[in-house]
Structures are given as structure tokens and as C-alpha cells.
Amino acid sequence: MSEHADIIAPIEQEGTKSVVRAWLKKVGDAVKRDEPIVELETDKVAVEVSAPADGVLTSIVLGEGDDAAPGAVLGMLSLGLAASDRRLPAGTSAANPQAVASKEPAGSRRSPESQPQEQRLSPLVKRLLADNKLDATDITGTGRDGRITHKDVEIYMERASSDTLNAGLKARTPAARIQGSRIPHDAMRRSIADHMSRSVAVAPHVTAVFEADFSAIAAHRARHKDNYAKTGAPLTYSAYIVRAAAEAMQVSPNVNARWHDDFLEVFEDVNVGMGVALGDKGLIVPVIKRAQALKLRETAAQLSDLTERARRNALKPADVQSGTFTISNHGVSGSLVATPIIINQPQSAILGVGKLEKRVVVRAIGGADAMVIKPMAYVSLTIDHRVLDGHQTNAWLTRFVEVLETWPLED
């Protein structure tokens, strides 16, 4: 009898659970050790789970859309079978419709039309159908054996929603012509919504806004960006912002802290999360660890690596864990000021950096005031008022702006 091995969801992950996004193999497929076999999605990253050994996938325990807690059994492998042997051992578990279909002899397998429609629906598809009051028989499946996937449901809703809404509106209010579509929430969007709502509910948010002159770092960047780029560290304004934020923690350490009911936990390491926009899907916050110990070149290299992998959906769980402070560079998309920027719980503060633009400001030149043009940006610090007061907030921002405006802190 062949031995079996469980395919286990990672114990270490961001958040308390993940969702099965896609199986990369089907029941009956031979797999090699360390070959990606199933993809999970947490609220932060997509994670590929690899086969623990050579074998054949004999059972899928958790299907597409199912919640997968850390350590949960996702499926099972039969060990010791030749790579070309696609036959399943006797007693194979049929935990879902895929396993049932794979156990049937080829000559006796029922056609998709003869199988009950409900039997071929994943939990995610069932939920989408129920939430939107749809009939599965109206939807053409493009999955294996005609199975309906969540993409099939989304496409159906996109095509049908306009006609359905217009027909319903016409019956009630003939003059109305409102069009729209329904877009199901994915796991990341649901998690962002829950996280933001919880943050506003538990923390009294207060925002202070300063203005920063970027002339000094613009000049420094112009002198050094080519040299930095040659060493694999593209020099962006974000690198300076991270360095200045880490430096400002020295004058107001409680910005880098966490509130507990009975005490305040102040961290020694400054682990800075930098928000990276992912288009319509949301955003993700990879973390630069021990930013207070990094030089500008090291900071630039890590930022480039994390940002590039975030946009390729290639971050690892450790890349988004252990943050103690977050930066939202919302100005890259055009906004001057955003307030309040919601605190990334359980942190105590979040920095916002607005659009960098040339503005006319007054400066003392030669003993007299003069109007000059400078590259300026509004910077804000949103705090948890349980942890921080106004004077601590303003002290932090004062030092942060001072570092930017008097650079070089280092070369």
C-alpha cells in the first residue's frame, strides 16, 4: 500500500487565515517534491504551497474559495508512485468533486451535462451565486468537465447586470436609465475593509500637517542617482523619506510603539512599511526591517526590491510582517493632502506624503524677505491619540522635515 503525505497550509503567515485561490494540479497528476501545487491568498500576499514529496495528488480537501487556517490540511499525496503512473490507489479520499471525477474509470465517467450542477460548484462559486441570487444553470462553465469557476460567475454578472438592472428599473420607473455592474469582493478587499473599519473604531485619529522643502534632497539625488543605479539601488525620494522617518524616531520614540490595555510597548527597531498601490485590487505594505540601521544606499536597494516584487505579486509572508510604522506616499497619485490616513493597526502612527510640486514661498535672502520657487510637499502624521499627544507629534514632524531640508544626513 502506498504511503500518504498531507499538503499543509503554512504555519507562519500574515493574518489568522488564508483562502485557497487556485489548485495548480488536479487529482491524479504526478508531482515532484518542492513543485508548486496550490496557491493560497491572504489579505496581504499570494503564497504557493509546494509538494512535500514526489507522488500523485490523490485528494483535494479544501477547494477554491475555502478558508485555510495555518496548519490546515489542503490535500493529500500518494507517495512511491512512478511519475508516469496516473492511477489512484484504492481508498482514495473523495473530499471534493474533483476527487470524485478523477476516481471514475474513463469509460464510465459521466458527461458534464449528466452530473448534478450543484456537485460541480466550489464553495466560492456557491457563495457568489447565493449572494447575487443567480441560477447556476444560466452560466456556462469553462473549468474542467464544464465546471463553473468564480471567473465564469463574474463574467456572467458583468454581461448581464446592465440588461437586468435596466429591465428592472424600466418596470418600476420607465424614465430612469441607470446602468451599473456588480464586482464581487476578493479576499484582499474584504480584509482591507475589515482592517480599516477596525482601526477607526479602536483608535482616536488626529492628524498634524507640516510643509517640507525638498530642495536639499533633490540636489543630492541629482548628484548621486546615476551612481546608485549602477549598484542596484535606484535612488527615489521614498528612500530619503524612510531614512528621515527613522531618524525622527529618536526625538519621539512613542511614534514607534503599540498600545496595550495595560501598557505601552515601545520598539527598539524601526520596521517601516511602505504602501504600494496594486491598482483596483488595493494596496500592500512591504516592510523594511531595522530601517534605523540602514544607510541611504541600503534603504534604496531594499525599497526597489520590495516594490518590484509587490507589483509582481511575488512577496513572501515575511516581507509584510513585523511593521512598527507605515508611510503612505499618496502624492504619487496626485493628492496634496489626505487626512486622516488610517493607521495600520496595531501601530500608533502613519506618515502621509503629498504631491511634490513647485510653489512660491517666502525666504529670507540677504537680510530681506523674498519670494522664491521651491519643490514643496505637505507631510502629515496621523496618530493614535491614546498613545501620542500634539507636542510629541509636532516634535516628530519637526525633526522629520529638518532632516529632509538639511540633507545630507549622509552620502
N, C-alpha and C positions, 0 to 999 in steps of 0.2 A: 504494500500500500504506500502510496506516495505521501511524503510529509507535506505539511502546510505551513505557510508563514503569513502572518497578518500584515496588512498595509496600514500603518498607523499615522494619524494626523500629528504634526509636530507638537511636542510638549511646550516648547518656547515659541510664543507668538504674541503679537501686539493685540490686546483685547482678550476677551474671555471666550470667543468662539470665532469660527470661520465658516464659510459657506462653500460647498462643492460647486465649483464653476464649470468644470468640464472633465470628463474622463478622456485621456489621450489614447487609451487602449480599450478594446471591447473584450467581453468574456470570450475565452478561447484563444486569445492572442498570446503568443510566446513573448516573453520579455527578458531582458538582460539586467543583471544587477546594476544599480545606480541609473538605470534608464528612467526618465520621467514617465510617470504612469497616470497621474491625476493632478489636476490643478485646483487649488483652493484660493478663495479670495477672502481676505479680512477687510476691515474697514480702512486699512492702510495700504496693503500690498497684495499682489498675487504671488502665490507660493507654489512651486512644483514639488510634488512628493514623488520620490524615486522608488523603484522596486528594491526591496531589501535583499533580493537574491535572484538568481536565474530561475525561471519557471514559467508557468502558464497561469494567466488570470482566470480563476475559476468562479469568483463571486464578487459582485459589487454590492456592498452592504448599504452605503449611502449614495444616493443618486444625485443628479443635478438639482441644485437648489436646496438640498438638505443642509441643516446646520451640522457642523462638525466641531465638537468641543476638543480641546487639547487632549491628545491620547486616545481619541475615538478610533475604532476600527472602521476603516473606509472600505476595505475589500480583502480578499484572500488570494494567495498564490499557491499553486501546487508545485512542489519542488521536485527536482530529479527527472523531469521530462525532457526529451530532446527538443531542441529549438524548433524542429520541423513537425513535432507531434502536437496537433491541434485538438486531439480528442480529450474530453474532460473525464476525470476519474469518476467512478461510481460514487454516489453520495454527495455530489457537488451541491453546495448550498445555492438555492434559488431565491436570494433575498430581494430580487427586483426583477422586472420584466426582461431586462437584458439577459440575466442568467437563465430565465425560463426558456427564452428563444434559443439560446446557444445550446441547451441540453437536448433539444429535439433533433432527431435524425433529419438529414437534409431532405429525404424523400417524403417525410411526414409533416414538415413544417407547414403551418397554416399560412395562407396569404395574409397580407396586412388587412385586406377587406374582411376576412373571416374572423380576425381576432377582435375581441371586445375593445372598443375605443378607449374605455376607462383604464384598461390594463396597460396600455402603452403610454400613459401620461406620467411624467415626473412630478414630484411634489411642487416644484416651482411652476410648472405649467398648470397644474390643478389650481394653485393659488391665483395665478393670473386670470384663469377662466372664471373662477368664483368671484374674484374682486370686481371683474368687469362684466359679469353676467353674460358670458359668451358660451355658445354651444360648440363643443369640440368637433361635431360633425360638419360644421360650416368651414373648418380650417383645413387646408391641405398641408400634410406633414412632409417635411423634406429630410427628416432624420432616417436612420437605418430602419428598414422594413416599413417605411411610411410613418414613422413615429413623429409626433408633433413636438417641436422644440420651442423654447421660450422665444427664440427669434421669429419663428413662424407666427406666434401669437402677436408679437409686437408689430410685425409687418402687416398682419391682417387688420389690427386696430388702426394703424396709420392709414391704410387704404379705405377702410370702411367708416372711420369716425366722422369724416366730413359729411358723407351722404347721410349717415344715421342721425347726426346732430341736426342737419338741415331739415331732414324729413320730420323729426320730432318738433322742431321749432315752428315749422310751417303749419303743422296741425294745430298748434296752440296759438301762435302769433304769426299770421301769414306775412306780415310786413318785415319780420326780423330775418336777417341773413348773417347769423353769427357762425363763423367757422372755427374749428379747433381740433386738436388731437390729444390723445392720452398717451403719456410716456410713462411706463412703469418705473418705479424707483429701483435702482440697483442697490446692492449691499453697501457700497461706499456712500451713496447719497443718503440712505436711511441712517447710517452710522453718523454722518456729519450732522444731520438734523437732530438726532438724539443728543450728540455731544454738545452742540451749540446751545440747545434748549436747556440742558442741564447746567452748563456754565453760567448762563444768565440767571437761572433760578437760584444757584447757591452762592454766587459772588456778587457783591455790590460793585458795579463797574464805575470807575471815574477816569476821565481822560484829560491829560495835560498836553498842550501843543506848543512846540518851540519852532523856530526857524533856523536853518543851518545854511551856511555859505560853503559851497563845495569847491571853491576856487583852489584851495591848497591841494586837495586830493586829485582834482582834475589835472593840475600841473604835474603832480608826482606821477600820476598814471600815464600821462603823455610821454614822460621821460623813460618809464620803465616797462610799459606794456609789451613791447616787442621782445625784450629780453626774457620777461616772464613767460610769454607764449612759447618761446623756444624750449623752455624747461618743462612744458606740460602744465603750466599754471596760468591760464588766461586771466588777466587782471581786470576784474569788473568792479564797479562801485560797491557791489554787495560784499566783496572781501573786506573793504575798508569799514563798512558798516558793522560787520561781525566783529572785527578787531576793536573798534571803538566801543561797541556794546560790552565786550568782555572787560575792557579797561574801566568802563564806568561802574562796573560791579564793585570796584574797590572802595568807592565813596558811599555806596548804598547797597550793602550786601543782601539786604532783605528782599531786593528785587529778584534775587536768585534763590527763592525759598518756596516752601509748601506749607499751607495751612492745615493743621490738625486740630481737632476739637480741644485738646488739652495742651498743645504746644505748637511752636513754630519750628519747622525743620529748615535750617539754612545750609545750602550745599556748598562744599568746597570747590567742586568742579563746575565750570560754566559750560553746559552742554546746550549749544544753540541750535534750535530748529529753524530752518528757513523754508517758508511756504513756497511750494512750486505748483503753479496752476496746471491743471490737466484738461483744459477746455471745458466742455459742457459737463464732464463727469465730476468735476470738483477740484480738490487740491489735495496735496500730500505734503508732509512736513518731514523731510530727512533731517538728521541731526548731526552736527559737527561736534564731536566729543572733545572735552577738555580744551575749549577754544582759548582759555586764558593762557595756555602753554604754547600756542601756535604763533609762529611768525606770519607776516602777511603772505609770503610766498606759499607756505604750507596751507594757510586758510584758502587761498585762491585755488590751489590744486584740489583740495577736498570739495570745495563748492562746485567746481566744474564736474568732478566725477559724480557726485551725488545728484546734481541737477540733470545731467545727461542720462543717468540710469533711471531716474524718476520718470522722465519722459518716455523711456523705452519700456516702462513697467518691469524693470529689472532690479528693483531694490530688494534687499533681504530684510527679514523681520528686524534684525539688529540695527539696521540703518535708520529706523524710525522710532526706536525705543530710547528711554532714559533721558529725554529732553528736560531741561530745567528752565528754559527761557525761549521765547519764539519771536521771530521777526517776520512781519508781513510787508513785503516791498510792493504795496499795491500801486505805487506810482508808475510801475512799468506798463500798466494798462490804462494810464491816463488820469487817474484821480489825484487831486491836490491834497485833499484831506478825507479820511474815512474815520468815523467815530460813532460809537465806540467799536474798536476792533475786538471781537470776542476773545476772551482769554482762553488759551489752550489748557483746560483743566488737566491735572491739579496744579498747574503752575500759578504764579502770582501776578505776572505781568506780561504784556506783549507790546513790542515796538512796532509802530507803523511808519513807513517812509513814503512820502508823497512824490509826485512827479517832479523831476528836476527840470527847471526851466529858468531862462534868463529873465531877471526882474530888475527894475530900477530901485536902488536902495541908497540910503544916505550914509556916507562915511566921512570921517574926519581926515582931511588931506591937507598937509601944510598948515595946520592950525586953524583950518576953516572947514565947515561942512560942505560936502559936495555930493551931487547925485552921480552915481556910477552904476554900471550894469554888471551884475554878478549872477553866477549859476546858483540858484537858491532852491531849497525844498523844505516843506513843512515836515517835521518829525513829531510823532506823538507817542506817549507812553500811557497805555491803559492799564490800570492797576486793580487789584482786588483790595477794596478799602478795608477789609478785615485785617489785611497784612500790612499795608502801607498807607501813610498819610501824605498830605500835599508836600511837606518840606522834603521828605525822602524822595518823592517822585521828581520834584524840581531839581534836587541835587544831582540825581542820576542824569537827567536830561542836560543839565548844565555841563557836566563833565563829558557826556557823550558828544555834544556839539563842540566843546572845546577841543577834543581830540581830532575831530574832523577838520576844524578850521585852523589848527596849528600843526597839521601834519608837515614833516614826517615824524611820527612816533618811532619809526624805524625805516630802513631802506630794504 
